[in-house]
Amino acid sequence: MMFILNPGVNEAQVREFRDEFEKLGFQTIYCPGTQMTAIGLIGNTSSLDPHNIVETHNIIRSGTRVSEPYKLVNRSFHAENKNVEIGNVIFGEGHFQVISGPCSVESEEQIIEVAKAVKKSGATILRGGAYKPRSSPYSFQGLQEDGLKLLSIAKKETGLPIITEMTNIRQLENFDDVDIIQIGARNMQNFDLLKEVGHCRKPVLLKRGLNNTIEEFLMSAEYIMAGGNENIILCERGIRTIETMTRNTLDVSAVPLLKKESYLPVIIDPSHASGIRSLVPPLSKAAVAVGVDGLMIETHNDPAQALCDGAQSLDLLQFDSLMQDIKRRVEFEGKIFG
């Protein structure tokens, strides 16, 4: 249930209203904005009459029920877009960021070479897998804690913030130097993991599951936000369809839908969406056209020898060429690149 406040309402009046309903067992969220200010009630509101609440509280201009099951991430409560900040890097309205690096961290030389190259080309976040959830138990599972240490070395060498995937709750204690926690597609509905990252305050990049709807995707984000962590970046990375010529099918319609339904920044991962190196540039351009806030692109210094996902990884020259093209398109759209 959402209530729009009258202009000029002060903090004491807001606090009194929230206290009244929190004593009844509801969670309240306060959503100040430049055009309007709202208060949301979260919980079983079936017994409440929004019209009656409007009539009996003179600070309220209007009230309505929010029918969608996701409340905290719902744009109904937040007229203004959310900016997620990692130091000087901003994911959100008017900004465009590129996350790049190898699928998996393989050696100190590899990750530092890639980090320096992608930074020079315009990437602002370094990605690299330390823990790798693979379909086959016989595939390379990542360097794990050693991989995290190598990412930290690359971070010190280049100044790039780092993002890497967390695959289970026990790994959280090893993520002190990680700037963004990635929740991968296979863990999108690992609710215990979502609750855990909801309790920490590190930004979280949440990837859409292979077979999940947009509503289910937003409900997973709701789990994180219900724990108190509002710093969420949504990532569309393709979904599984009947098509077999690509690894997945990129759902570009998800971007405007997610921006319509939520107030969170949205990026696209064109590498996992296709699984084919030659398709990464056109899908990246399509992502810019539909209004994403950034890209996550797999880049390797020697894709042919990559231990993971070499077929979808750009080499360093290909990445640099794509970044020059993307930068022109982003700046034409009036956004700040990087």
Stockholm file with secondary structure:
# STOCKHOLM 1.0

chainA/1-338         MMFILNPGVNEAQVREFRDEFEKLGFQTIYCPGTQMTAIGLIGNTSSLDPHNIVETHNIIRSGTRVSEPYKLVNRSFHAENKNVEIGNVIFGEGHFQVISGPCSVESEEQIIEVAKAVKKSGATILRGGAYKPRSSPYSFQGLQEDGLKLLSIAKKETGLPIITEMTNIRQLENFDDVDIIQIGARNMQNFDLLKEVGHCRKPVLLKRGLNNTIEEFLMSAEYIMAGGNENIILCERGIRTIETMTRNTLDVSAVPLLKKESYLPVIIDPSHASGIRSLVPPLSKAAVAVGVDGLMIETHNDPAQALCDGAQSLDLLQFDSLMQDIKRRVEFEGKIFG
#=GR chainA/1-338 SS CEEEECTTCCHHHHHHHHHHHHTTTCEEEEECCSSCCEEEEESCCTTCCHHHHHHHCTTEEEEECCCSSCCTTBGGGCSSCCCEEETTEEESTTEEEEEEECSBCCCHHHHHHHHHHHHHHTCCEEECBSSCCCSSTTSCCCCTHHHHHHHHHHHHHHCCCEEEECCSGGGGGGCTTCSEEEECGGGTTCHHHHHHHHHSCSCEEEECCTTCCHHHHHHHHHHHHHTTCCCEEEEECCBCCSCCSSSSBCCTTHHHHHHHHBCSCEEECHHHHHCCGGGHHHHHHHHHHTTCSEEEEEBCSCGGGCSSCGGGCBCHHHHHHHHHHHHHHHHHTTCEEC
#=GC SS_cons         CEEEECTTCCHHHHHHHHHHHHTTTCEEEEECCSSCCEEEEESCCTTCCHHHHHHHCTTEEEEECCCSSCCTTBGGGCSSCCCEEETTEEESTTEEEEEEECSBCCCHHHHHHHHHHHHHHTCCEEECBSSCCCSSTTSCCCCTHHHHHHHHHHHHHHCCCEEEECCSGGGGGGCTTCSEEEECGGGTTCHHHHHHHHHSCSCEEEECCTTCCHHHHHHHHHHHHHTTCCCEEEEECCBCCSCCSSSSBCCTTHHHHHHHHBCSCEEECHHHHHCCGGGHHHHHHHHHHTTCSEEEEEBCSCGGGCSSCGGGCBCHHHHHHHHHHHHHHHHHTTCEEC
//
